[in-house]
Amino acid sequence: MAYSIRRSEASKTKETRAAEQLGRLLTQDFAVDLERVGFYLVRNLPLINYHRFEVMSLSAMEEYDKLMLEMKGPHNGNTRR
């Protein structure tokens, strides 16, 4: 399946709404130092926040890798077989 700009509208689940909120939060002010945000996330909030953020980050990286493989196609530099 190739990536398309014209994606069908995703159903509005709790997860999609949370992803949209996070996306807006991360892009509303590019002057925010994300390294400092990470520092305060670990130092000032309960540890469960870090662990849940880590799970979300790992999941996003896996999905990004899948998307890049789909965009490249199996015969365009993909060395995995």
ChimeraX attribute file (.defattr): number of C-alpha atoms within 10 A of each C-alpha:
attribute: neighborCount
match mode: 1-to-1
recipient: residues
	/A:1	7
	/A:2	11
	/A:3	10
	/A:4	8
	/A:5	6
	/A:6	6
	/A:7	7
	/A:8	7
	/A:9	6
	/A:10	7
	/A:11	9
	/A:12	9
	/A:13	9
	/A:14	9
	/A:15	10
	/A:16	12
	/A:17	12
	/A:18	12
	/A:19	13
	/A:20	12
	/A:21	11
	/A:22	11
	/A:23	11
	/A:24	11
	/A:25	11
	/A:26	12
	/A:27	10
	/A:28	9
	/A:29	9
	/A:30	9
	/A:31	7
	/A:32	11
	/A:33	9
	/A:34	11
	/A:35	9
	/A:36	10
	/A:37	11
	/A:38	13
	/A:39	11
	/A:40	11
	/A:41	15
	/A:42	15
	/A:43	11
	/A:44	9
	/A:45	11
	/A:46	10
	/A:47	11
	/A:48	10
	/A:49	11
	/A:50	15
	/A:51	12
	/A:52	10
	/A:53	13
	/A:54	12
	/A:55	10
	/A:56	12
	/A:57	12
	/A:58	11
	/A:59	11
	/A:60	12
	/A:61	11
	/A:62	10
	/A:63	12
	/A:64	12
	/A:65	11
	/A:66	12
	/A:67	15
	/A:68	13
	/A:69	16
	/A:70	14
	/A:71	14
	/A:72	13
	/A:73	13
	/A:74	12
	/A:75	7
	/A:76	9
	/A:77	9
	/A:78	12
	/A:79	7
	/A:80	6
	/A:81	4
